[in-house]
Amino acid sequence: MLSINTGPQSQRVEDSLWAWESRQAKATLELASGSSINSAADNPAGLAVAMQLLGQATGDNQAIQNSQDGISMLQTADGGLGQTQDLLQQARQLQVQSLNGTLTASDQQAINDQLQQINQQIDQISGNTQYNTQNLLDGTANNVSLQTGANPGQTTTVSLPNASSASLGVSGMTGNSATTLTAIDAAINQVSSQRATIGANINGLSATVNVQQAAMTNNLASKSAISDTDMASAASALVQSQIQSSSGIAMLAQTSNMNSGLVNLL
């Protein structure tokens, strides 16, 4: 039926045209932004999951940085202990030399002076070895908690030793003493054990970094699958909506011509 007051054909075409233009605008935005979720209305559930995955991934990334900072701290402590171990080896050599009966009293005094200087150097290393202004080898870096995961409770605790001459049992070293030589040997073994513990902690943190990197990669991949634009699909939708929109405009013009034909009947 031809009608002047209402034009159902024209209205249907306009409704379809509006839908196609909406799809065209959505596809254009997805292609421009690279994201299929540009507002909460696009995918409410998907947005919630994507943001949770993003938060987990950023937490993983920071946990990796925390673990790497912990590794740097431990490497700094190990470097200080390595210097201490070298000094103890020097002290042992001097002590063995001092036990030789061919030395004069002045020779023994020179050795004693060197041993005291080694003591001072050991204590300087203990008091001055720092990471981010925090002392590492004076006994205060005990039970250092590292946040090595993205969630509460995912921590790693490391303890660094007191490497002062007193703690190592070699303070006040004097030459020509078998007892002192025994104490130096014990100190060398003690530092070796401390360095072995630090090395194990470094390896553990390195393994944690590898796990966190894998977790971050998987979380980002999952987020991408939910929220990133499928470029091929969006481009296809854009072309389709453009064709449909052009067809709708042509059909709208055609229905207008049909209505105008009523005038010729009057």
MIVEXBA-826958 format. One record per residue (C-alpha): residue in one letter; z, y, x. Coordinates in steps of 0.1 Angstrom, whole numbers, padded with zeros to 4 digits, always signed. Layout:
// MIVEXBA-826958
AZYX/...
//
This chain:
// MIVEXBA-826958
M+0000+0000+0000/L-0009+0035+0013/S+0020+0059+0010/I+0026+0096+0018/N+0065+0096+0016/T+0070+0067+0039/G+0050+0052+0067/P+0064+0017+0075/Q+0036+0009+0099/S+0041+0041+0118/Q+0079+0035+0119/R+0076+0000+0132/V+0053+0012+0160/E+0077+0040+0169/D+0106+0015+0170/S+0086-0008+0193/L+0075+0021+0214/W+0112+0032+0219/A+0122-0004+0230/W+0093-0006+0255/E+0101+0028+0269/S+0138+0017+0273/R+0127-0014+0292/Q+0104+0007+0313/A+0133+0031+0322/K+0156+0002+0330/A+0131-0015+0352/T+0124+0018+0370/L+0161+0024+0376/E+0166-0012+0389/L+0137-0008+0413/A+0149+0027+0425/S+0185+0017+0430/G+0181-0019+0441/S+0208-0029+0417/S+0204-0047+0384/I+0239-0033+0373/N+0238+0005+0372/S+0264+0009+0345/A+0291-0012+0330/A+0269-0017+0299/D+0242-0034+0318/N+0264-0065+0325/P+0301-0061+0319/A+0311-0096+0330/G+0287-0095+0359/L+0301-0061+0370/A+0337-0074+0371/V+0327-0105+0392/A+0305-0085+0415/M+0333-0059+0422/Q+0358-0088+0428/L+0334-0104+0453/L+0328-0070+0470/G+0365-0064+0473/Q+0369-0098+0489/A+0340-0092+0513/T+0353-0058+0524/G+0388-0074+0529/D+0372-0102+0550/N+0355-0076+0571/Q+0387-0057+0578/A+0405-0090+0585/I+0378-0097+0611/Q+0385-0064+0627/N+0423-0071+0626/S+0418-0104+0643/Q+0395-0088+0670/D+0422-0062+0676/G+0447-0090+0680/I+0425-0107+0705/S+0422-0075+0725/M+0459-0071+0725/L+0464-0106+0737/Q+0438-0102+0764/T+0456-0071+0776/A+0488-0090+0778/D+0471-0118+0796/G+0457-0094+0821/G+0492-0080+0829/L+0506-0115+0833/G+0477-0124+0856/Q+0487-0095+0879/T+0523-0106+0877/Q+0513-0142+0887/D+0494-0128+0917/L+0524-0109+0928/L+0546-0140+0925/Q+0521-0159+0946/Q+0524-0132+0972/A+0562-0134+0970/R+0560-0172+0975/Q+0539-0168+1005/L+0563-0143+1020/Q+0593-0165+1012/V+0577-0195+1029/Q+0569-0172+1059/S+0605-0160+1060/L+0619-0196+1063/N+0602-0199+1097/G+0628-0196+1125/T+0604-0178+1148/L+0608-0146+1129/T+0630-0118+1143/A+0656-0098+1123/S+0632-0069+1119/D+0605-0094+1107/Q+0629-0107+1080/Q+0637-0071+1070/A+0601-0063+1066/I+0597-0093+1044/N+0627-0083+1023/D+0612-0048+1019/Q+0580-0064+1006/L+0598-0087+0982/Q+0617-0057+0968/Q+0584-0038+0964/I+0569-0069+0946/N+0600-0068+0922/Q+0593-0032+0914/Q+0556-0039+0908/I+0565-0068+0884/D+0588-0045+0865/Q+0562-0018+0863/I+0537-0042+0848/S+0563-0054+0823/G+0572-0018+0813/N+0537-0003+0814/T+0514-0029+0799/Q+0505-0014+0765/Y+0480-0018+0737/N+0477+0012+0713/T+0508+0027+0729/Q+0529-0004+0722/N+0546-0022+0751/L+0535-0058+0753/L+0555-0074+0782/D+0590-0059+0779/G+0602-0083+0752/T+0597-0059+0723/A+0564-0074+0711/N+0581-0103+0695/N+0567-0118+0663/V+0537-0095+0659/S+0522-0101+0625/L+0484-0099+0622/Q+0467-0096+0588/T+0439-0121+0595/G+0429-0127+0559/A+0417-0107+0529/N+0446-0118+0507/P+0484-0115+0508/G+0501-0141+0530/Q+0471-0147+0552/T+0487-0137+0584/T+0490-0149+0620/T+0522-0143+0640/V+0520-0140+0678/S+0549-0135+0702/L+0545-0119+0737/P+0570-0126+0764/N+0594-0105+0785/A+0578-0106+0819/S+0603-0084+0838/S+0616-0097+0871/A+0651-0103+0856/S+0636-0123+0827/L+0616-0143+0852/G+0647-0149+0873/V+0634-0133+0905/S+0651-0099+0905/G+0667-0091+0938/M+0646-0115+0958/T+0656-0118+0994/G+0638-0136+1023/N+0648-0167+1042/S+0662-0184+1011/A+0652-0218+0998/T+0670-0209+0965/T+0647-0179+0961/L+0617-0200+0968/T+0627-0224+0940/A+0632-0194+0917/I+0598-0181+0925/D+0582-0215+0917/A+0600-0215+0884/A+0588-0180+0876/I+0552-0190+0884/N+0554-0220+0861/Q+0570-0197+0834/V+0542-0172+0836/S+0516-0200+0836/S+0531-0214+0804/Q+0532-0179+0788/R+0495-0174+0797/A+0486-0208+0782/T+0503-0198+0749/I+0484-0165+0749/G+0451-0184+0756/A+0458-0207+0727/N+0465-0178+0704/I+0432-0161+0715/N+0413-0193+0707/G+0430-0195+0673/L+0421-0160+0664/S+0385-0165+0675/A+0383-0195+0652/T+0398-0173+0624/V+0371-0147+0630/N+0344-0173+0626/V+0359-0185+0593/Q+0362-0150+0580/Q+0327-0141+0589/A+0314-0171+0570/A+0335-0162+0540/M+0323-0126+0541/T+0287-0137+0543/N+0291-0161+0513/N+0309-0134+0492/L+0282-0109+0499/A+0255-0134+0490/S+0272-0142+0457/K+0275-0105+0449/S+0239-0100+0457/A+0229-0128+0434/I+0247-0112+0406/S+0241-0075+0410/D+0210-0070+0432/T+0176-0063+0417/D+0151-0091+0416/M+0123-0069+0428/A+0095-0092+0417/S+0109-0096+0382/A+0117-0059+0378/A+0082-0049+0390/S+0066-0073+0365/A+0089-0059+0337/L+0079-0024+0346/V+0041-0032+0345/Q+0045-0050+0312/S+0065-0022+0296/Q+0040+0004+0308/I+0012-0016+0292/Q+0031-0021+0260/S+0041+0016+0259/S+0005+0027+0264/S-0006+0002+0236/G+0022+0016+0214/I+0010+0052+0218/A-0025+0041+0209/M-0013+0022+0178/L+0009+0052+0168/A-0023+0074+0169/Q-0041+0047+0148/T-0014+0047+0121/S-0016+0085+0120/N-0053+0082+0113/M-0046+0057+0086/N-0022+0081+0069/S-0046+0110+0073/G-0072+0089+0054/L-0051+0094+0022/V-0062+0130+0022/N-0099+0120+0019/L-0090+0099-0012/L-0077+0129-0031/
//
